[in-house]
Amino acid sequence: MRQGAISLVFRPNGADTGQARADEHAGKPVRTVGRQVDGGGRVEIVLSDGARVQAYGHEVVLG
């Protein structure tokens, strides 16, 4: 990683039972964040391992 680069990590809200995503993705580095927000207020993110999940903005944090 280059100096001064920002790294993001996925920290899902464990209280959100309305989604079928697994907590196994918690703490994984985020590769990309989508631009389009869905009807539920989430964006698609791609994690370092290639997994794609829907996430709220507050679930993508500096890491």
C-alpha angles and dihedrals in degrees: 000000000000121000114271094019118140117235122200129201131198112240107174123205104249091203092064102099094162093083129074095216119122124239086227086093094060114124096014118137116256117234099184140001120211123234100219120083116211126222090272094055096256133125129208115253128189116217127214091262092054096256115144118214137166112244139178116236092251090057093064107074139170110274 
